């Protein structure tokens, strides 16, 4: 598979390493902030004829323009950049009208995908145990742009959908939290790769579901697997769609 990498920061470099290790070819690297001869400045410079899939870990300020280019150019794309989900309906219309091919997620880790599936099932159980309160905590490195993390927002929506006594989410530290509030806290420290924790607490005991990333390679490996899956498909997909196919025994995964 011929891959173009858009965004050559920490994640982009790991995607390149893991893609080459898996036997894929990197045909283009795009990053306007890196001044090296082999790195292109714009997605419009991608060799569309040679490229099978784009893996985008760029920045929120340019990702919408990138997505438009992928759709208009007929490029399949894996989008790991966050900060644009408030424009999801716009992207959906664009992809449908252009017959595009995009899979997106805040987190492409296969371990996180399994964690989210477990959290969905467990929250349905905890909906029946009204004596337990629930909260979300996430920790990431200081350079992370968004807060709460995209994965925390996925967990937030999941809990609000499954635990009826939680009516709204509140972000950050608050005083006198209401019992129907779902508190979501974020911490940014050092070079921490990422931890997400769901806490269930009662007077009698507490239960925690936790996923901790040791490094970023798990995100890159999942993104590359999603790239293999999205190649040749048409439509706008989430990583959850890919995981459902993976768990369902899709031969193309």
C-alpha positions as CSV (number, residue, x, y, z in Angstrom):
1,X,0.0,0.0,0.0
2,X,1.3,3.5,-0.9
3,X,0.7,6.0,1.9
4,X,1.0,9.7,2.1
5,X,1.6,11.2,5.6
6,X,0.2,14.6,6.3
7,X,1.6,16.1,9.5
8,X,5.1,15.0,10.4
9,X,5.2,15.7,14.1
10,X,5.6,12.9,16.7
11,X,2.7,10.9,15.4
12,X,3.6,11.3,11.7
13,X,7.1,10.1,12.3
14,X,5.8,7.0,14.2
15,X,3.3,6.3,11.4
16,X,6.1,6.4,8.9
17,X,8.2,4.0,11.0
18,X,5.4,1.5,11.6
19,X,4.2,1.7,8.0
20,X,7.6,0.8,6.6
21,X,8.0,-2.0,9.2
22,X,4.6,-3.4,7.9
23,X,5.9,-3.4,4.3
24,X,4.1,-0.3,3.1
25,X,5.6,2.5,1.0
26,X,5.6,6.2,1.9
27,X,5.1,8.1,-1.3
28,X,4.8,11.6,0.2
29,X,5.2,13.5,3.4
30,X,3.4,16.9,3.9
31,X,4.1,19.4,6.6
32,X,4.3,23.2,6.0
33,X,6.3,23.7,9.2
34,X,9.3,21.5,8.4
35,X,11.9,22.9,6.0
36,X,13.4,19.8,4.4
37,X,13.7,19.1,0.7
38,X,11.8,15.8,0.7
39,X,8.8,17.2,2.7
40,X,6.1,18.9,0.8
41,X,4.3,22.1,2.0
42,X,0.7,21.4,0.9
43,X,-1.7,18.5,0.4
44,X,-2.2,19.7,-3.1
45,X,1.4,18.5,-3.9
46,X,0.5,14.9,-3.0
47,X,1.1,12.5,-6.0
48,X,-2.6,11.4,-6.2
49,X,-1.9,8.9,-8.9
50,X,0.6,7.0,-6.8
51,X,-1.1,7.4,-3.4
52,X,-3.5,4.8,-2.1
53,X,-4.4,6.3,1.3
54,X,-3.5,9.5,3.2
55,X,-2.9,9.3,7.0
56,X,-3.6,12.8,8.4
57,X,-2.2,13.8,11.8
58,X,-2.0,17.5,11.0
59,X,-3.5,20.3,13.1
60,X,-7.1,21.5,13.6
61,X,-6.6,24.8,11.7
62,X,-6.0,23.1,8.4
63,X,-7.7,19.7,8.7
64,X,-11.0,20.9,7.1
65,X,-9.1,22.1,4.0
66,X,-7.2,18.8,3.9
67,X,-10.4,16.8,4.1
68,X,-12.0,18.8,1.2
69,X,-8.9,18.1,-0.9
70,X,-9.0,14.4,-0.2
71,X,-12.7,14.2,-1.1
72,X,-12.3,16.2,-4.3
73,X,-9.2,14.3,-5.3
74,X,-10.7,10.8,-4.7
75,X,-8.1,10.0,-2.1
76,X,-9.0,7.6,0.7
77,X,-8.0,9.1,4.1
78,X,-7.4,8.2,7.7
79,X,-7.9,11.3,9.8
80,X,-6.5,11.3,13.3
81,X,-6.6,15.1,13.7
82,X,-9.2,16.3,16.1
83,X,-10.8,19.7,16.7
84,X,-13.2,19.7,13.8
85,X,-16.1,17.5,15.0
86,X,-18.4,20.5,15.4
87,X,-18.4,20.5,11.6
88,X,-19.1,16.8,11.2
89,X,-22.4,17.3,9.3
90,X,-20.5,19.5,6.8
91,X,-17.9,16.8,6.3
92,X,-20.5,14.1,5.9
93,X,-22.3,16.1,3.2
94,X,-18.9,16.8,1.5
95,X,-17.9,13.1,1.5
96,X,-21.3,12.0,0.3
97,X,-21.5,14.5,-2.5
98,X,-17.9,13.8,-3.7
99,X,-18.2,10.1,-3.2
100,X,-15.3,10.3,-0.8
101,X,-13.6,7.8,1.4
102,X,-12.6,8.8,5.0
103,X,-12.3,7.0,8.4
104,X,-11.8,9.3,11.4
105,X,-11.2,9.0,15.1
106,X,-9.8,10.8,18.0
107,X,-7.8,7.6,18.9
108,X,-6.8,4.8,16.5
109,X,-5.4,2.5,19.2
110,X,-6.8,-1.0,19.0
111,X,-6.5,-1.2,22.8
112,X,-8.6,2.0,23.2
113,X,-11.2,0.6,20.8
114,X,-11.5,-2.5,23.0
115,X,-11.6,-0.3,26.1
116,X,-14.5,1.7,24.6
117,X,-16.4,-1.4,23.7
118,X,-15.9,-2.7,27.3
119,X,-17.0,0.7,28.7
120,X,-20.1,0.7,26.6
121,X,-21.1,-2.7,27.9
122,X,-20.2,-1.9,31.5
123,X,-22.1,1.4,31.5
124,X,-25.2,-0.5,30.5
125,X,-24.8,-2.7,33.6
126,X,-24.1,0.3,35.9
127,X,-27.2,2.1,34.7
128,X,-29.1,-0.5,36.8
129,X,-27.0,0.2,39.9
130,X,-28.2,3.7,41.0
131,X,-26.0,3.9,44.1
132,X,-22.9,4.4,42.0
133,X,-21.7,7.8,40.8
134,X,-19.5,8.0,37.7
135,X,-16.8,10.3,36.4
136,X,-14.2,10.4,33.7
137,X,-10.5,11.4,34.1
138,X,-7.9,11.8,31.4
139,X,-4.2,12.6,31.4
140,X,-2.1,13.7,28.5
141,X,1.2,15.4,27.6
142,X,1.5,19.2,27.9
143,X,1.6,19.7,24.1
144,X,-1.9,18.2,23.5
145,X,-4.0,20.9,21.9
146,X,-7.5,19.9,23.0
147,X,-9.1,19.4,26.4
148,X,-11.0,17.2,27.1
149,X,-9.4,14.7,24.7
150,X,-11.4,13.4,21.8
151,X,-11.4,9.9,23.4
152,X,-12.8,11.4,26.7
153,X,-15.6,13.0,24.7
154,X,-16.4,9.6,23.1
155,X,-16.6,8.1,26.6
156,X,-18.6,11.1,27.8
157,X,-21.2,10.6,25.0
158,X,-21.2,6.8,25.7
159,X,-22.0,7.3,29.4
160,X,-24.6,10.0,28.8
161,X,-26.3,7.6,26.3
162,X,-26.3,4.6,28.6
163,X,-26.5,5.9,32.2
164,X,-29.9,7.6,32.5
165,X,-29.2,9.4,35.8
166,X,-26.4,11.4,34.2
167,X,-28.0,14.3,32.2
168,X,-25.1,16.5,31.2
169,X,-21.3,16.7,31.2
170,X,-19.3,19.3,33.0
171,X,-15.6,19.8,32.2
172,X,-12.9,20.8,34.7
173,X,-13.1,21.4,38.4
174,X,-16.5,22.5,39.8
175,X,-18.0,23.3,43.2
176,X,-21.1,21.6,44.4
177,X,-21.5,19.2,41.5
178,X,-25.1,18.0,41.0
179,X,-25.8,14.3,41.2
180,X,-27.0,14.3,37.6
181,X,-23.7,15.9,36.3
182,X,-21.0,13.8,34.7
183,X,-17.7,15.3,35.7
184,X,-14.9,15.1,33.1
185,X,-11.5,16.1,34.3
186,X,-8.3,16.7,32.3
187,X,-4.7,16.9,33.4
188,X,-1.7,18.0,31.2
189,X,1.7,17.0,32.4
190,X,5.2,16.4,30.8
191,X,5.3,13.9,28.0
192,X,2.6,11.6,29.2
193,X,1.3,9.5,26.3
194,X,-2.3,9.2,27.5
195,X,-4.5,7.6,30.2
196,X,-8.3,7.4,30.3
197,X,-10.1,6.3,33.4
198,X,-13.8,5.8,34.1
199,X,-14.6,5.8,37.9
200,X,-17.7,4.3,39.5
201,X,-18.0,5.0,43.2
202,X,-20.5,4.0,45.9
203,X,-20.4,4.1,49.7
204,X,-19.4,0.4,49.7
205,X,-16.8,0.2,47.0
206,X,-15.4,1.6,43.8
207,X,-14.7,0.3,40.3
208,X,-12.3,1.7,37.7
209,X,-11.9,1.0,34.0
210,X,-8.5,2.3,32.8
211,X,-6.6,2.4,29.6
212,X,-3.0,3.7,29.7
213,X,-0.8,4.1,26.6
214,X,2.9,3.3,27.0
215,X,3.8,5.1,23.8
216,X,2.2,6.3,20.6
217,X,3.0,3.3,18.4
218,X,-0.4,1.7,19.2
219,X,-2.1,4.7,17.7
220,X,0.0,4.4,14.5
221,X,-0.5,0.7,14.1
222,X,-4.2,1.1,14.4
223,X,-4.2,4.0,11.9
224,X,-2.3,1.9,9.4
225,X,-4.7,-1.0,9.8
226,X,-7.6,1.4,9.3
227,X,-5.8,2.7,6.1
228,X,-5.8,-0.9,4.7
229,X,-9.5,-1.2,5.5
230,X,-10.6,2.2,4.1
231,X,-8.8,1.7,0.8
232,X,-11.4,1.1,-1.9
233,X,-14.4,1.9,0.3
234,X,-16.7,4.9,-0.1
235,X,-18.3,6.9,2.7
236,X,-17.5,8.5,6.0
237,X,-16.6,6.0,8.7
238,X,-15.6,6.1,12.3
239,X,-12.9,3.9,13.8
240,X,-15.8,2.1,15.6
241,X,-17.0,1.0,12.1
242,X,-13.6,-0.4,11.5
243,X,-13.5,-2.2,14.8
244,X,-16.9,-3.7,14.3
245,X,-15.6,-5.1,11.0
246,X,-12.5,-6.3,12.8
247,X,-14.4,-8.0,15.6
248,X,-16.9,-9.4,13.1
249,X,-14.2,-11.3,11.2
250,X,-14.0,-9.1,8.1
251,X,-11.4,-10.8,5.9
252,X,-10.2,-7.4,4.6
253,X,-9.1,-6.2,8.1
